[in-house]
């Protein structure tokens, strides 16, 4: 089973924000991702293909780089509207 859960780190412990289906005492493995890590993973190849990407840049610089990279592409909403017009 693979499940993504949200949690908050408080007072040295992780407090789960989502319900889990675990057996009491069951051992599990955790992968910790920050919001930034999760965004990078979701963007996948787009982020790794950016020639000027500095992995230590701040969030605003990262957003500016993303804007530059995708600025010549049509908005996703245009594709969605076209698909709705074409029908199934």
C-alpha positions, 0 to 999 in steps of 0.5 A: 500500500502506498499512501500520501498523508499530510502531517504537521511537526509539533513539539518533536512529533508528527501529528497526522492531518489525515486518517490512516488505516494502520494496525496498532504497532505496525511499522511503516516507512516515511518519506518527508517532503517539504512543500517545495520538494513536493512542488518540484516532484510534481513539476518533474521534467519541467523543473529539471529541464530549466537551464538556469535552475539553481537548486538553492534558489529561493521560492520567488526566484524559482517561480520567476524561472518557471514563469520564463520557462512556460511563458511561450506555452498556451495556458492549460485552460485553452486545452481544456476549453478545446477538449470540451468543444470537441466532445468525447 
